[in-house]
Amino acid sequence: MRTSGILLPVSALPSDYGIGTLGEGAYKFIDFLSDASQHYWQILPLGHTGFGDSPYQCFSAFAGNPYYIDPMLLFQSGYIGKNDLPEEENIGKIDYGALYKTRVKLIKKAAERADVNSAEYSSFERQNQFWLEDYALFMSVKESEKMKPLKAWEEKLRLPDADTVDRLKTKYRSEIRLWKNIQFLFHLQWSNLKRYANARNIEIIGDVPIYISADSGEMWLHNELFVTDDDGNPALFSGCPPDKFSPMGQLWGNPIYDWTFHRKDNYSWWISRLRHNATLYDVIRIDHFRGIEDYYAVDSTASNAVLGEWYKGPSREFIDAVKRNIPALRVIAEDLGDINDRVRDLLCYSDFPGMKILQFAFDGACNSEYLPHNFTRHSVAYTGTHDNPTMKQWTLITDDESLSFAKKYLNVNKTDALVKDCIRALFMSVSDTVIIPMQDWLSLGSEARMNVPSIAFGNWTWRLRGDELTEELSREIADMTRLYFRSNKEEIQ
C-alpha cells in the first residue's frame, strides 16, 4: 500500500505552555494530518530527557517525558486548579531550563491527586511493573542527589546491593509513588491521543533509540546489561568513526550493551522493551539499525571518537529472537551511516524496510542508492531526518556541484523551487511510504533545524507555530498525496 506521513516531534507541537504537549495542539495536528490525507505521524522518542535535553539520552528506556503532560488536560480532569495553569507562552524556542524549574513541580502537584485505587491505575501498574518501580526509585534518589549524574554518586549508592535497594525503597516510598503517578498521567494522556489518531486512520511511528543513557535507571540497577569496568562504570561508549562531516568522529556517550549477557538471557530485556514500545506506537523505527550487525565503540575515557573499534553485534540471532517473540511487530530500520554488505544482508534477512534519504542522493553526481530511480518498493523515503539540515537549509549550504546535479536531476531551474520538487520526487517514487519533516512542507531554513549531531546544547528546541498549519497547506499536501496515490482516503478526484 502506498502511504505517506509527516515527521514532527511532540516537543515541536504548537502549545500554550512552552513545549509541545499531548493536549489541544496534538489533537489539532492529527486533524491536520487527516485533512491532508496523511496516514502516518512520525515522532521522536517520548522518553524522559536528561542531560542536553536529547530524546536519545533519557533517564529510562521506558518512561514518558513529564514535560509532554498537558496542563489544560490536567485542569479539565480535576488534577489541578485553574490558578495552577502556567502562563501562556506559545511562540519561540523551547526553554528547557525554565521548564525544569516550574513544570515538574506542577506535574507533581497533579500526580498527588491521581486515583491510585482505580481499576485503570491498577492495570497500568500491573502491565508496567517490570520497569516502573525501578524508574521511580531512580528518580527519587536522583532528586535527593540534586540531580547529579549517576557517575557522580558515592560508590555505595551508585552500586547498591539488594539490602541497600530495599532500604532506599522504604526511605523514598512516598516519592516513588509520586513518580509512578506521573507516569500514569502520561499514560492516560498518550493512550487517549493515540486512540484519537487511530480512529481517524492515522498511525503513529515511534522512534526506539538503540542505546540508552549512562545516567539512567537501567545503568544503575541493571548494569549487567552493559560492558562495565571494575568500578561498575561504562567501559565503552557508543559513537561513530571520523568522516568528512565529523573529523574527530562522534562520541555519543551511551554505554555499550554486553551482548554476551543478552544472548544468554535470550534477549529478554530487549524483548520487553520492544513489546512495550509496540503498545505505544503502531510502527517503530529502530534507530542505528547497523549497530545490530556491528557497532563502533570507544574507550569511555576517550575525549573523542578517533580511536574506536568495530565490534560484532548480535546480528541474525537478535532478529530471530524479536520475530519469534513479537511476530506482529512492525519495524522501520534506520539503515544509515557507514553501511557495508553485512548490514545490507541483515536488513534483507530481517525483511524490515530501510530508509532512503534524498539529501544524501546528490553528493558527487554519482548513481547513489538514494536517488529516487534506485529506490525499492520496500522502503521509507525521506527528504531528511531530525539529524539533517532542513531541505531549504541544505539548498543554501551544499556545494555547487551537488546543487547543480539536484536541479538537473529534478528538472528545476530556480533554487527556491527545489524543496517542493524534492518532495514531489519522493511522492512519485516507488517507495511504499514517504515521510516528510514538517519543516520541509513549510520550506523553513536553519532556524527550524532539529538537531546538529555531536553538538551538546541548543538542539531539540524548534517549535511549530499554530498559524502555520493552514487549510491551504493541508489542501496542497492532500492534492499531492492523492495525485500520486498515497492518500489514506480517496484517490484522484
Steps between C-alpha positions, in 0.01 A plus 500: 500500500635844404487734798651821631538689824663791679787505748440736791627444856251540784729765645452714187119498503321834538414558864432773753743355753856540373531156342281270294268288713242224466222758511309716254791558263553126457131438426492785249810362329332161464203679343743678267655167400155359427399804294830471310423132417803377694519157660802531731616734772864431576640629828831492685549299823252586776748431781576701814788714376812566702830678428488710185122447468554237233224241451785258434644553851223410745475400865314184400452280196128485583373812680317785326610863518312694772540819294255359245218468755256776407405744779160587353401133484608467864275792589207359303545166679503666841865429582593869536310825551462780248744716693762226463508529119829646370501834326438454130812508285440369150784644292877472499739215561474259790667620820577173678655681796175684569300177462724324749441771759122508474338220301606196703372671816162548333486141373585372848213700645265331254655159569418531869132488402523195272245234584729211592201288604340503156488191279683695229788581731522139619513383140769755411713405801465127431588527131805719565635348820810367321642855473278743692625442857867516397449823307307661786769402750774633273327836461434521876864439584620724219295788636644442846844524336403840351472340153870423481588244230526141612877494460528775765316304772704352782594139434270336754203678345619462142553124537231401752462145629156345554479616861580859401233495229244375752592776744474761227155373400386541859663841541353642179163324506294818452733640232486169310122510502507856365728412207283199419195726504670739258548212257135409545396852399724475193348161419145638521568793269707302247250212483211738436696683231602180322141375500391830346765466228420138420127576478588745219717248317819668620769259618793608715860414420706510819877515529694246711859608567733202479701634796393650831660750733783432741295707744199269516317261724617209285866596544444531874304187589572281197855575400542133409337607174813698409875466463640646823838546665604379845328800659168430333529793261461468122821363349404591144296779347307503176584722207599499137840534334641814338360600162493813284221646718663419837882481475525395867212256470189517716519400866141437610581396856247216531614178669553198275288189550658180626360292216641181652277552803199582284555190291512276808182667627323443165484877446222524759566866587491598135185299440333676796613835368372444146176346623445811717561727201256295294230611747597866457529510121358335190842477333843539656815636341811331639765770519855407385395160366852437373611464864318168514740360239817668624560814699769760564611549860753722674677468835290690753799713600551631145427863418401429139409208275819481294647186659194278518455146376232300321343211690269222388133544594233234558392509134252237379464341840352824633261530205390140550431562869291808424294328231451190710373696801321792330400369157256785426755776572519755218847651464682760292877451508715812509766352273706819472862582569804288410309217328673190368382181331453324835252767611321480165479122536356536851240749378400257227485214750281703737260600223469840668471798265807723501524877458577708191621854570482735202756742643759224466418447131681787332848470650754487220254447212534122537234234447411498870265247658316804639398629155130430450551291186696253718236469773331170570134460595582359843645825637413824676612817323584830673630837387705498821483392864519682834881484471516672160469863400155594381467460125502877449812532715662222297444696177682796654801319649569213260783527247435634151557164331241320713248784464547509123453123478183518713352768274585308186370171639172658611472726193489813716648836398448705815642404839188640670290230331729213594348408839150428367640315200706281731180411683324433169781269388454289812123485458550385141747228603422130543571510876201363688519782754614863487556704818563875471622709795252778577777756454536398135130533422536854640830564315665614824874561527774457758288657773283186496775238507428243771846366582865542408670168589790514749394847621396471865281808544253706300329206331139376526361851556312582179122541532222523246271802514133413492426741215729307265259206474271668250216360290696605192796285605281200584337526154842520334620190683175315433508585129852364459418196711195412291678574172763236574252253654625522858177624660353342812161588359384541143728495197507753218183707482 
